[in-house]
Amino acid sequence: MVTKTTHSQQVDRLARWLVVGGIVVTALSLRSAVTSLGVVLDQVRAALAMSAALAGVVTALPVICFAAFGALAPALSRRIGEAQLVLGGVAAIVVGLAWRAVAGGSASFVLGSTLALAGIAVANIMMPVLIKLYFPHRVGLMTGVYSMGAAASVALPAGATVGIGEATGYGWRGGLGSWAVIAAVALVPWVILLRLRRAPAGEEPAPHRVHPPTALLRSPTALGLAAFFGLQALSAYAVMGWLPAILIGAGIAADTAALMLSASALAAIPISLVLPRFAAKSRSQRPYVAGIVLGGLAGYTGLLLAPAAAPWLWVVLLACLHGAFPLAMTLISLRTREASTAAQLSGFVQSAGYALAALGPLAIGALNDLTSGWTAPLFLLIGCLVVELVAGFVAARPRHVDDEIATAAR
């Protein structure tokens, strides 16, 4: 009996280390399909004779896929299992990234991108769920590790794709295809984990508790968290897409504006690692919501009133907004009692949030065209941050979504 117990503990420990490794390496692939493309998109368009309209579709694909395929993830995880779904998602990332690297035409490139983004969508949804399931007492630490990896997957491909393409001699194809290799490494821990056929000790095999599809609409915490996540994503995509143009319009040199954007992206890495650990240990997460939003408000206000006076200061202040994503991921775990509820909440928050975020870059671009300036777009972003503050305060209340659903059902 002692031997069996010891062996069981060893298997549990190995399983958790495999999940740690899986989360880290998977996180490094969760944005590479998006940020690696932006720096070589002109080359791709020229090589594949891609129209401007189709290029616009390609740039909009991430938020569309994250919203659409992310909504399917909770039901799929109940059918096949959390780790199995992540393995399938990572496999889709590998195949999709490799497919588009060898695509012979625009349609094939779009299909490969869609497959990769679908895999990213389901893996995105499952990361908070696996953290809740395997590390219920280390939510902050593991969310920080995951968020740091996701932040690195924004910064690294943007900076390295062109160089990798030149080094391999295959140009944009070699640069884009290289990220399929990194994604393939992420398959290893999930395959080994599934071969163990082991759930974390003390967890399932109890059946998943499934809330009705509309149940989360009766939870103020779920609605607040969805709005908070969507508005932070809207702001993030607006910054990534338009910050260089705003700075250049203020008289900043183009190469300096690009450097500022890269510095902002790199700042997300330490913020993502540290913030969840402190937030998870705090009695209230509202101070973190306030700090993130107020920093962003100060940055946008600086860009509005005196963009050329202290551009580095404004960019540093905007870097505070990078804390919103890891905080939202932490709240998904903190505001649920069961992993099955966390899965539903993660799917709801991220799919609804990305649908909202898709409107941001479009609205910013339209306002810029209508007004021939950046005043109206910046006022819109400031207004969105005010709403984000309110939504974040609602989501940060010490409540559980499970309890709110149960109360509303009585």
PANUZA-319092 format. One line per field, with one value per residue (C-alpha): residue number from 1; residue in three letters; y negated, x, z negated. Coordinates in steps of 0.25 Angstrom, whole numbers, plus 5000, padded with zeros to 4 digits. Each point is the difference from the previous one (the first is absolute). Layout:
REM PANUZA-319092
resi: [NUM / ...]
resn: [ALA / ...]
y: [Y / ...]
x: [X / ...]
z: [Z / ...]
***
This chain:
REM PANUZA-319092
resi: [1 / 2 / 3 / 4 / 5 / 6 / 7 / 8 / 9 / 10 / 11 / 12 / 13 / 14 / 15 / 16 / 17 / 18 / 19 / 20 / 21 / 22 / 23 / 24 / 25 / 26 / 27 / 28 / 29 / 30 / 31 / 32 / 33 / 34 / 35 / 36 / 37 / 38 / 39 / 40 / 41 / 42 / 43 / 44 / 45 / 46 / 47 / 48 / 49 / 50 / 51 / 52 / 53 / 54 / 55 / 56 / 57 / 58 / 59 / 60 / 61 / 62 / 63 / 64 / 65 / 66 / 67 / 68 / 69 / 70 / 71 / 72 / 73 / 74 / 75 / 76 / 77 / 78 / 79 / 80 / 81 / 82 / 83 / 84 / 85 / 86 / 87 / 88 / 89 / 90 / 91 / 92 / 93 / 94 / 95 / 96 / 97 / 98 / 99 / 100 / 101 / 102 / 103 / 104 / 105 / 106 / 107 / 108 / 109 / 110 / 111 / 112 / 113 / 114 / 115 / 116 / 117 / 118 / 119 / 120 / 121 / 122 / 123 / 124 / 125 / 126 / 127 / 128 / 129 / 130 / 131 / 132 / 133 / 134 / 135 / 136 / 137 / 138 / 139 / 140 / 141 / 142 / 143 / 144 / 145 / 146 / 147 / 148 / 149 / 150 / 151 / 152 / 153 / 154 / 155 / 156 / 157 / 158 / 159 / 160 / 161 / 162 / 163 / 164 / 165 / 166 / 167 / 168 / 169 / 170 / 171 / 172 / 173 / 174 / 175 / 176 / 177 / 178 / 179 / 180 / 181 / 182 / 183 / 184 / 185 / 186 / 187 / 188 / 189 / 190 / 191 / 192 / 193 / 194 / 195 / 196 / 197 / 198 / 199 / 200 / 201 / 202 / 203 / 204 / 205 / 206 / 207 / 208 / 209 / 210 / 211 / 212 / 213 / 214 / 215 / 216 / 217 / 218 / 219 / 220 / 221 / 222 / 223 / 224 / 225 / 226 / 227 / 228 / 229 / 230 / 231 / 232 / 233 / 234 / 235 / 236 / 237 / 238 / 239 / 240 / 241 / 242 / 243 / 244 / 245 / 246 / 247 / 248 / 249 / 250 / 251 / 252 / 253 / 254 / 255 / 256 / 257 / 258 / 259 / 260 / 261 / 262 / 263 / 264 / 265 / 266 / 267 / 268 / 269 / 270 / 271 / 272 / 273 / 274 / 275 / 276 / 277 / 278 / 279 / 280 / 281 / 282 / 283 / 284 / 285 / 286 / 287 / 288 / 289 / 290 / 291 / 292 / 293 / 294 / 295 / 296 / 297 / 298 / 299 / 300 / 301 / 302 / 303 / 304 / 305 / 306 / 307 / 308 / 309 / 310 / 311 / 312 / 313 / 314 / 315 / 316 / 317 / 318 / 319 / 320 / 321 / 322 / 323 / 324 / 325 / 326 / 327 / 328 / 329 / 330 / 331 / 332 / 333 / 334 / 335 / 336 / 337 / 338 / 339 / 340 / 341 / 342 / 343 / 344 / 345 / 346 / 347 / 348 / 349 / 350 / 351 / 352 / 353 / 354 / 355 / 356 / 357 / 358 / 359 / 360 / 361 / 362 / 363 / 364 / 365 / 366 / 367 / 368 / 369 / 370 / 371 / 372 / 373 / 374 / 375 / 376 / 377 / 378 / 379 / 380 / 381 / 382 / 383 / 384 / 385 / 386 / 387 / 388 / 389 / 390 / 391 / 392 / 393 / 394 / 395 / 396 / 397 / 398 / 399 / 400 / 401 / 402 / 403 / 404 / 405 / 406 / 407 / 408 / 409 / 410]
resn: [MET / VAL / THR / LYS / THR / THR / HIS / SER / GLN / GLN / VAL / ASP / ARG / LEU / ALA / ARG / TRP / LEU / VAL / VAL / GLY / GLY / ILE / VAL / VAL / THR / ALA / LEU / SER / LEU / ARG / SER / ALA / VAL / THR / SER / LEU / GLY / VAL / VAL / LEU / ASP / GLN / VAL / ARG / ALA / ALA / LEU / ALA / MET / SER / ALA / ALA / LEU / ALA / GLY / VAL / VAL / THR / ALA / LEU / PRO / VAL / ILE / CYS / PHE / ALA / ALA / PHE / GLY / ALA / LEU / ALA / PRO / ALA / LEU / SER / ARG / ARG / ILE / GLY / GLU / ALA / GLN / LEU / VAL / LEU / GLY / GLY / VAL / ALA / ALA / ILE / VAL / VAL / GLY / LEU / ALA / TRP / ARG / ALA / VAL / ALA / GLY / GLY / SER / ALA / SER / PHE / VAL / LEU / GLY / SER / THR / LEU / ALA / LEU / ALA / GLY / ILE / ALA / VAL / ALA / ASN / ILE / MET / MET / PRO / VAL / LEU / ILE / LYS / LEU / TYR / PHE / PRO / HIS / ARG / VAL / GLY / LEU / MET / THR / GLY / VAL / TYR / SER / MET / GLY / ALA / ALA / ALA / SER / VAL / ALA / LEU / PRO / ALA / GLY / ALA / THR / VAL / GLY / ILE / GLY / GLU / ALA / THR / GLY / TYR / GLY / TRP / ARG / GLY / GLY / LEU / GLY / SER / TRP / ALA / VAL / ILE / ALA / ALA / VAL / ALA / LEU / VAL / PRO / TRP / VAL / ILE / LEU / LEU / ARG / LEU / ARG / ARG / ALA / PRO / ALA / GLY / GLU / GLU / PRO / ALA / PRO / HIS / ARG / VAL / HIS / PRO / PRO / THR / ALA / LEU / LEU / ARG / SER / PRO / THR / ALA / LEU / GLY / LEU / ALA / ALA / PHE / PHE / GLY / LEU / GLN / ALA / LEU / SER / ALA / TYR / ALA / VAL / MET / GLY / TRP / LEU / PRO / ALA / ILE / LEU / ILE / GLY / ALA / GLY / ILE / ALA / ALA / ASP / THR / ALA / ALA / LEU / MET / LEU / SER / ALA / SER / ALA / LEU / ALA / ALA / ILE / PRO / ILE / SER / LEU / VAL / LEU / PRO / ARG / PHE / ALA / ALA / LYS / SER / ARG / SER / GLN / ARG / PRO / TYR / VAL / ALA / GLY / ILE / VAL / LEU / GLY / GLY / LEU / ALA / GLY / TYR / THR / GLY / LEU / LEU / LEU / ALA / PRO / ALA / ALA / ALA / PRO / TRP / LEU / TRP / VAL / VAL / LEU / LEU / ALA / CYS / LEU / HIS / GLY / ALA / PHE / PRO / LEU / ALA / MET / THR / LEU / ILE / SER / LEU / ARG / THR / ARG / GLU / ALA / SER / THR / ALA / ALA / GLN / LEU / SER / GLY / PHE / VAL / GLN / SER / ALA / GLY / TYR / ALA / LEU / ALA / ALA / LEU / GLY / PRO / LEU / ALA / ILE / GLY / ALA / LEU / ASN / ASP / LEU / THR / SER / GLY / TRP / THR / ALA / PRO / LEU / PHE / LEU / LEU / ILE / GLY / CYS / LEU / VAL / VAL / GLU / LEU / VAL / ALA / GLY / PHE / VAL / ALA / ALA / ARG / PRO / ARG / HIS / VAL / ASP / ASP / GLU / ILE / ALA / THR / ALA / ALA / ARG]
y: [5000 / 4990 / 5004 / 4997 / 4987 / 4995 / 5004 / 4993 / 4987 / 5001 / 5001 / 4988 / 4992 / 5004 / 4996 / 4986 / 4998 / 5004 / 4990 / 4989 / 5003 / 5001 / 4987 / 4993 / 5005 / 4999 / 4986 / 4996 / 5004 / 4993 / 4987 / 5004 / 5002 / 4986 / 4992 / 5007 / 4997 / 4985 / 4997 / 5008 / 4998 / 4991 / 5011 / 5011 / 4991 / 4998 / 5015 / 5005 / 4988 / 4998 / 4988 / 4989 / 5005 / 5014 / 4994 / 4993 / 5013 / 5007 / 4989 / 5001 / 5015 / 5001 / 4994 / 5006 / 5014 / 4998 / 4996 / 5011 / 5012 / 4996 / 5001 / 5014 / 5004 / 5003 / 5010 / 5006 / 5002 / 5006 / 5010 / 5004 / 4994 / 4988 / 5005 / 5007 / 4987 / 4993 / 5011 / 4998 / 4985 / 5001 / 5010 / 4990 / 4989 / 5008 / 5005 / 4986 / 4993 / 5010 / 4999 / 4985 / 5000 / 5009 / 4994 / 4999 / 4990 / 4990 / 5009 / 5011 / 4990 / 4995 / 5015 / 5003 / 4987 / 5004 / 5014 / 4994 / 4989 / 5010 / 5009 / 4987 / 4997 / 5013 / 5000 / 4986 / 5004 / 5013 / 4993 / 4994 / 5013 / 5009 / 4990 / 5001 / 5015 / 5004 / 4988 / 4995 / 4994 / 4994 / 4992 / 4988 / 5006 / 5009 / 4989 / 4991 / 5011 / 5002 / 4985 / 4997 / 5011 / 4994 / 4986 / 5005 / 5006 / 4986 / 4994 / 5011 / 5003 / 4986 / 4997 / 5014 / 5004 / 4992 / 5004 / 5014 / 5000 / 4993 / 5010 / 5012 / 4995 / 5002 / 4986 / 4998 / 5015 / 5004 / 4989 / 5004 / 5015 / 4999 / 4998 / 5013 / 5007 / 4993 / 5004 / 5014 / 5001 / 4997 / 5013 / 5008 / 4997 / 5002 / 5013 / 5005 / 4995 / 5007 / 5013 / 5000 / 5000 / 4992 / 4989 / 4992 / 5006 / 4997 / 4995 / 5006 / 5011 / 4993 / 4996 / 4985 / 4991 / 4993 / 4987 / 4996 / 4992 / 4988 / 5001 / 4992 / 4988 / 5000 / 4998 / 4986 / 5005 / 5007 / 4988 / 4991 / 5009 / 5001 / 4985 / 4998 / 5011 / 4994 / 4986 / 5003 / 5008 / 4989 / 4990 / 5010 / 5002 / 4985 / 4997 / 5011 / 4995 / 4985 / 4996 / 4998 / 4992 / 4991 / 4998 / 4997 / 4990 / 4993 / 4998 / 5013 / 5007 / 5013 / 5008 / 4994 / 5002 / 5015 / 5001 / 4994 / 5011 / 5011 / 4995 / 4999 / 5015 / 5004 / 4993 / 5010 / 5012 / 4996 / 4994 / 5013 / 5008 / 4992 / 4994 / 5013 / 5005 / 4987 / 4999 / 5015 / 4997 / 4987 / 4999 / 4991 / 4999 / 4986 / 4992 / 5008 / 4996 / 4986 / 4999 / 5006 / 4991 / 4987 / 5003 / 5002 / 4987 / 4992 / 5006 / 4997 / 4986 / 4997 / 5004 / 4992 / 4987 / 5000 / 5012 / 4995 / 4994 / 5014 / 5011 / 5010 / 4997 / 5002 / 5013 / 5005 / 4996 / 5007 / 5013 / 5000 / 5005 / 5013 / 5004 / 5001 / 5014 / 5007 / 4994 / 5005 / 5014 / 5000 / 4996 / 5011 / 5010 / 4991 / 4998 / 5015 / 5011 / 5012 / 5002 / 5003 / 4987 / 4993 / 5007 / 4994 / 4986 / 5000 / 5004 / 4989 / 4989 / 5002 / 5003 / 4988 / 4991 / 5003 / 4997 / 4986 / 4998 / 5002 / 4987 / 4992 / 4999 / 4998 / 4988 / 4994 / 5000 / 4995 / 4988 / 4997 / 5000 / 4991 / 4990 / 5000 / 5001 / 5008 / 4991 / 5008 / 5014 / 4996 / 4995 / 5013 / 5008 / 4992 / 5002 / 5015 / 5000 / 4993 / 5012 / 5010 / 4994 / 5002 / 5014 / 5004 / 4995 / 5009 / 5012 / 4998 / 5001 / 5012 / 5008 / 5014 / 5002 / 5013 / 4994 / 4989 / 5010 / 5009 / 4988 / 4995 / 5014 / 5000]
x: [5000 / 5011 / 5007 / 4987 / 4998 / 5014 / 4999 / 4987 / 5006 / 5012 / 4990 / 4992 / 5013 / 5005 / 4986 / 5001 / 5014 / 4995 / 4989 / 5009 / 5009 / 4988 / 4995 / 5013 / 5003 / 4986 / 4999 / 5012 / 4992 / 4987 / 5003 / 5011 / 4990 / 4995 / 5013 / 5009 / 4991 / 4999 / 5015 / 5000 / 4986 / 5004 / 5009 / 4989 / 4991 / 5010 / 5004 / 4985 / 4994 / 4991 / 4990 / 4999 / 4986 / 5004 / 5012 / 4990 / 4993 / 5013 / 5003 / 4986 / 5000 / 5006 / 4989 / 4990 / 5006 / 5002 / 4985 / 4994 / 5009 / 5002 / 4985 / 5001 / 5011 / 4992 / 4991 / 5011 / 5008 / 4988 / 5000 / 5014 / 5007 / 5008 / 5014 / 4996 / 4994 / 5012 / 5008 / 4991 / 5001 / 5015 / 5000 / 4991 / 5010 / 5011 / 4993 / 4994 / 5013 / 5008 / 4988 / 5000 / 5016 / 4999 / 4987 / 5000 / 4988 / 4992 / 4989 / 5009 / 5007 / 4987 / 4996 / 5013 / 4999 / 4986 / 5004 / 5011 / 4992 / 4989 / 5010 / 5005 / 4985 / 4997 / 5014 / 4998 / 4987 / 5005 / 5013 / 4992 / 4992 / 5012 / 5007 / 4987 / 5000 / 5014 / 5005 / 4988 / 5009 / 5010 / 4991 / 5008 / 5013 / 4996 / 4991 / 5013 / 5008 / 4989 / 4998 / 5015 / 5001 / 4989 / 5006 / 5013 / 4993 / 4996 / 5013 / 5010 / 4993 / 4999 / 5015 / 5005 / 4992 / 5007 / 5014 / 4996 / 4995 / 5013 / 5008 / 4993 / 5000 / 4986 / 4995 / 4986 / 4997 / 5012 / 4996 / 4986 / 5003 / 5010 / 4989 / 4993 / 5013 / 4999 / 4985 / 5004 / 5008 / 4988 / 4993 / 5010 / 4996 / 4985 / 5002 / 5008 / 4990 / 4989 / 5008 / 5000 / 4985 / 5000 / 4991 / 5005 / 4999 / 4987 / 4993 / 4991 / 4995 / 4988 / 4991 / 5001 / 4989 / 4994 / 4993 / 4989 / 5006 / 4993 / 5003 / 5013 / 4991 / 4994 / 5013 / 5004 / 5015 / 5000 / 4994 / 5010 / 5012 / 4996 / 4999 / 5013 / 5007 / 4994 / 5003 / 5015 / 5001 / 4994 / 5010 / 5012 / 4996 / 4999 / 5013 / 5007 / 4993 / 5000 / 5011 / 5011 / 4991 / 4996 / 5014 / 5004 / 4989 / 5006 / 5013 / 5007 / 5010 / 4994 / 5012 / 4998 / 4985 / 5003 / 5010 / 4990 / 4989 / 5011 / 5003 / 4986 / 4998 / 5013 / 4995 / 4988 / 5009 / 5004 / 4986 / 4993 / 5009 / 4999 / 4986 / 4992 / 5008 / 4997 / 4986 / 4997 / 5005 / 4992 / 4987 / 4995 / 5005 / 4993 / 5013 / 5007 / 4988 / 5001 / 5015 / 5000 / 4989 / 5005 / 5014 / 4993 / 4991 / 5013 / 5007 / 4988 / 4998 / 5015 / 4999 / 4987 / 5006 / 5015 / 5004 / 5014 / 5003 / 5003 / 4997 / 5008 / 4993 / 4986 / 5005 / 5005 / 4986 / 4993 / 5008 / 4992 / 4988 / 5008 / 4996 / 4985 / 5002 / 5007 / 4991 / 4987 / 5006 / 5003 / 4985 / 4995 / 5006 / 4997 / 4986 / 4996 / 4999 / 5001 / 5009 / 4987 / 4995 / 5013 / 5000 / 4986 / 5004 / 5013 / 4993 / 4989 / 5010 / 5010 / 4990 / 4991 / 5012 / 5007 / 4987 / 5000 / 5015 / 4998 / 4993 / 5012 / 5010 / 4988 / 4994 / 5014 / 5003 / 4986 / 5001 / 5013 / 4995 / 4988 / 5007 / 5014 / 5007 / 5001 / 4992 / 4987 / 5007 / 5007 / 4987 / 4994 / 5011 / 4999 / 4985 / 5002 / 5010 / 4990 / 4990 / 5011 / 5003 / 4985 / 4999 / 5013 / 4995 / 4988 / 5008 / 5010 / 4989 / 5003 / 4988 / 5000 / 4993 / 4995 / 4992 / 4994 / 4995 / 4994 / 4993 / 4995 / 4994 / 4992]
z: [5000 / 4997 / 5013 / 5008 / 4992 / 5003 / 5014 / 5001 / 4994 / 5010 / 5012 / 4995 / 4998 / 5014 / 5006 / 4994 / 5005 / 5014 / 4999 / 4996 / 5012 / 5009 / 4995 / 5002 / 5014 / 5005 / 4995 / 5008 / 5013 / 4996 / 5007 / 5010 / 5012 / 4998 / 4997 / 5010 / 5012 / 4998 / 5002 / 5014 / 5004 / 5012 / 5005 / 4999 / 5007 / 5012 / 5000 / 5000 / 5008 / 4988 / 5002 / 4989 / 4997 / 4997 / 4992 / 4992 / 4997 / 4996 / 4990 / 4994 / 4999 / 4986 / 4993 / 5009 / 4997 / 4985 / 4998 / 5009 / 4997 / 4985 / 4998 / 5004 / 4990 / 4988 / 5006 / 5007 / 4987 / 4993 / 5012 / 5001 / 4988 / 4997 / 5003 / 5013 / 5005 / 4998 / 5007 / 5012 / 4999 / 5000 / 5012 / 5008 / 4997 / 5005 / 5013 / 5002 / 4999 / 5009 / 5010 / 5002 / 5001 / 5012 / 5006 / 5015 / 5000 / 4992 / 4997 / 4995 / 4991 / 4994 / 4997 / 4994 / 4991 / 4996 / 4996 / 4991 / 4994 / 4997 / 4992 / 4993 / 4996 / 4993 / 4993 / 4996 / 4993 / 4993 / 4994 / 4988 / 4999 / 4999 / 4990 / 4991 / 5001 / 4998 / 4991 / 4992 / 4989 / 5010 / 5009 / 5000 / 5002 / 5012 / 5006 / 5000 / 5007 / 5010 / 5002 / 5001 / 5011 / 5008 / 4999 / 5005 / 5012 / 5003 / 5000 / 5005 / 5013 / 5004 / 4998 / 5005 / 5012 / 5010 / 4995 / 5000 / 5014 / 5005 / 4992 / 5006 / 5014 / 5002 / 4997 / 4994 / 5002 / 4991 / 4990 / 4998 / 5001 / 4989 / 4989 / 5004 / 4995 / 4986 / 5000 / 5003 / 4987 / 4992 / 5005 / 4992 / 4985 / 5004 / 5007 / 4988 / 4990 / 5008 / 5000 / 4985 / 5001 / 4987 / 4994 / 4988 / 4987 / 4993 / 5013 / 5010 / 5004 / 4995 / 5011 / 5005 / 4995 / 5012 / 4999 / 5010 / 5012 / 4995 / 4985 / 5001 / 5005 / 4986 / 4993 / 4998 / 4998 / 5013 / 5008 / 4993 / 5003 / 5014 / 5002 / 4993 / 5009 / 5012 / 4998 / 4996 / 5013 / 5007 / 4995 / 5002 / 5015 / 5001 / 4994 / 5009 / 5012 / 4999 / 4990 / 5010 / 5009 / 4988 / 4997 / 5014 / 5002 / 4988 / 5006 / 4995 / 5009 / 5006 / 4995 / 4986 / 5000 / 5003 / 4989 / 4990 / 5004 / 4999 / 4986 / 4996 / 5004 / 4993 / 4987 / 5000 / 4997 / 4985 / 4998 / 5004 / 4991 / 4987 / 5000 / 4999 / 4988 / 4992 / 5005 / 4996 / 4986 / 4998 / 4993 / 5011 / 5014 / 5002 / 4997 / 5012 / 5009 / 4996 / 5002 / 5014 / 5005 / 4994 / 5006 / 5013 / 4998 / 4997 / 5013 / 5009 / 4994 / 5002 / 5015 / 5001 / 4994 / 5003 / 5008 / 5003 / 4986 / 4994 / 5009 / 4992 / 4988 / 5007 / 5005 / 4986 / 4994 / 5011 / 4997 / 4987 / 5009 / 5002 / 4986 / 5004 / 5007 / 4989 / 4990 / 5008 / 5001 / 4985 / 4997 / 5009 / 4990 / 4987 / 5003 / 5002 / 4991 / 5010 / 5012 / 5008 / 4997 / 5003 / 5014 / 5003 / 4994 / 5008 / 5013 / 4997 / 4996 / 5011 / 5012 / 4996 / 4997 / 5013 / 5008 / 4993 / 5002 / 5015 / 5001 / 4994 / 5011 / 5010 / 4992 / 4998 / 5015 / 5004 / 4990 / 5005 / 5014 / 4997 / 4991 / 5007 / 4986 / 4987 / 4991 / 5001 / 5000 / 4987 / 4994 / 5004 / 4993 / 4988 / 4999 / 5002 / 4988 / 4991 / 5003 / 4998 / 4986 / 4996 / 5006 / 4993 / 4987 / 5002 / 5004 / 4988 / 4989 / 4991 / 5007 / 5007 / 5013 / 4995 / 4989 / 5008 / 5010 / 4989 / 4993 / 5014 / 5002 / 4987]
***
